[in-house]
Amino acid sequence: MKINPQLKEELKKHLDNEIQKSKEKIIIFSSYVMGQNEIDALLGCFPKLKQCSVDNIVDTSIIGGIIIQYGSKIIDLSIKSALHTFQKKLYEIN
Amino acid sequence: MKLIDQYLEQIEKEIKQSTFTAKTEEIGFVEELRDGVVMATGLDNVSFGEIVEFQNGVKGYVIDLMEDIVGIIVLGDYLGIQSGEQVRALGITLSVPVSDAILGRVVDALCQPLDNGNSISPEKMYPVETIAPTVVFRKSVTVPLQTGIKAIDALIPIGRGQRELIIGDRGTGKSTLALDTIINQKSENVICIYCGIGQKNSKMALVSDLLRKQGAMAYSVIVSASASDPVSMQYLAPYSATAIAEYFMDKGKDVLIIYDDLSKHAWAYRQISLILRRPAGREAYPGDIFYLHSRLLERSCRLSDSKGGGSITALPIVETLEGDVSAYIPTNIISITDGQIFLETDLFNAGIRPAINVGLSVSRVGGNAQTKGMKQVAGRLKLDLAQYREMAAFSQFESDLDEETKKLLNRGAKVTQLLKQEKNKPYTLAQQLVVLWSAYKGYLDTLSPEDVTVFEKKILESLKIKGMDIVKSLTKEKAISEEVEKKMVKFIVAIAEIKK
C-alpha cells in the first residue's frame, strides 16, 4: 500500500498545529471556580500569557492558591506546595 | 543532643530566610515504568543529566532524550512511582555535597551517609559528571605512590596521578592489594577513596572494619553502591567517588581512588542501556561502553602547579573469568589505563601471595616516579626474575646444568620467595630497600627458601632496634649512598652471623 506523500505532509501539519494549539492553552488549577474578572486580573501579572485561551479546573486538594500550567511548564502558587517545601525544610535541619 | 528550643530557633531562622516567589517549573508525566527506568512525556525543555523529582520525593536523572519522550533513571526506590504521576525538573545537574567532614565516612552514590551519622554539610557541590582536565592543566607523573607491597613498588612502580589496573580472577586478592595500599598511606599524606560497586554489603562492612582497625579511616572515604542498591546508584557511584576525589585534588592534595570493581559497573550500565532499548553490541554491552570507562579514568591525572598540583591516582579493579584478559571489558580498560597488575589463581594457590604475575604486569609511567634507591636495587631484580622464568621453564627437563644456570635459578627462587608478603602488612620504603638490597647483593643465595622468610623477619626486627640510623638516612635520602651501603653491609652480616 502506498500513502500519498501529500496526505502525509498535511497530516503532519495538522498534528503540529494541534500541538501548537495545546501549547498555547493555559490551565489554571484553583480550589474554587474562578470568575472571569479574577482570571483577567491574574493574567495581568503574566504578560506572556495574555493572548492564550484559559481553562479553569477546580482541584480542592491544593487547599488554596493557584497553579498555572502552560505547555510543559507550571507556576506553582498553591498552599499545598508551600506546605510541602516547609516540610522538606524541617527534615533538612539537623 | 540539642534542646528542642535550639531546633525551633533554627527552624525559625531558616523560614525567615526563605521568600515566597513565583517561579516557573518544567513538568512532565510518567508514561512508562520499567525496572529502575522511567519514560516520561512533557519535560520539553529538560537537559541531559538534569535532576527531576517524582511526587514521592524520589529523585531521577535524565539519561535519554528522544523526540517526545524522556528516559530517566530513578535514584532510589522506584516501586513507589505510578504511571501518570507528575515529574518536576529541578533545573540542576547531578552534583554531590563535599567538604572535609566527609573523611572517615561511609556514603552512598549521592553522598548520603550510610553509617548513621549526620548528613554531610556541603562546603561545595561538585558535579558528578565533568570533563577531565585538558592537556595544558596536566603534568607528567614524577612522584611515587608507595603501595607498601614489595613486588609492586620494586617491579611495577605506581606514580601519583597514574591509573593502574588490578586484574585477576575472583579470590586472587585484588581487593586485598588495594586495601593494603590504602593502609600504607597513613604517613604519606594521601587521601584515599574506596568505591565499592555491586559489592556484597558484608564485604563493605569488612572493608570499613579493616580500615577503622588499621587507623586508615581518618584519611579515607568509602563510597558504596552495594549489590542490593538500584543499578542507577551502581552506575553513578564511581563518578561521584571521583567527584569527591576532585574536590581534594583541587585543594592541591594527592588522592588515591579505588574502583572495586568496574566489571560490575559495566554490568549495571548494560542493564540500564538494555532497559532503555539502546542497540546492544558485543556481549549485549551498548556502543558507548568504552566511553563509559574512558571518561571516568581520564579524570585521574596529575594537575600542573598552576592548578594546585594535586593528583588523583586510580586503581580500578576488573574481574576476569579463568584468567581471560582478552575478554571485552578487560581489554577495554587495559587500553585506557597506564598499566596493569595481573593476579593469577595458580600463583595464589602455589602460596605466592600477592599472586602477581610479574611477566604480564607492567607500569607504563611509574618508572619515572620510582625513587632512586628503589631503582638501584630493582633494576637488577627485574632482570634476575625475567631470566629465572625463562630458565625455570626448560630446566625442568635437564638433569645436569652448568654453574651459571644453577646460580640464576637459585637467585630467582630466592627473589620469588622474598617477594611474598603477608596481607595488611605494608612495608615502609626503608624496610623494602634493605630487604631487596640484601637479595640484590646475594646474601640470600646460600639460604634455603624457608630460611629466606625467617631471615627477612630478622632483618625487619633488628631494623627497629639496631638499624634506626639506616632507616633514617634511607627515608630522608630515598637512595642508597655509599656511606649507608657500608652500614647496611655491617648490619646484614651481623644478622647472618647470628643465624649461623
Boltz contact constraints between the chains, C-beta under 6 A:
constraints:
  - contact:
      token1: [A, 72]
      token2: [B, 26]
      max_distance: 6.0
  - contact:
      token1: [A, 72]
      token2: [B, 27]
      max_distance: 6.0
  - contact:
      token1: [A, 72]
      token2: [B, 42]
      max_distance: 6.0
  - contact:
      token1: [A, 72]
      token2: [B, 43]
      max_distance: 6.0
  - contact:
      token1: [A, 72]
      token2: [B, 44]
      max_distance: 6.0
  - contact:
      token1: [A, 73]
      token2: [B, 24]
      max_distance: 6.0
  - contact:
      token1: [A, 73]
      token2: [B, 26]
      max_distance: 6.0
  - contact:
      token1: [A, 74]
      token2: [B, 25]
      max_distance: 6.0
  - contact:
      token1: [A, 74]
      token2: [B, 27]
      max_distance: 6.0
  - contact:
      token1: [A, 75]
      token2: [B, 22]
      max_distance: 6.0
  - contact:
      token1: [A, 75]
      token2: [B, 24]
      max_distance: 6.0
  - contact:
      token1: [A, 77]
      token2: [B, 22]
      max_distance: 6.0
  - contact:
      token1: [A, 89]
      token2: [B, 14]
      max_distance: 6.0
  - contact:
      token1: [A, 93]
      token2: [B, 10]
      max_distance: 6.0
  - contact:
      token1: [A, 93]
      token2: [B, 11]
      max_distance: 6.0
  - contact:
      token1: [A, 94]
      token2: [B, 118]
      max_distance: 6.0
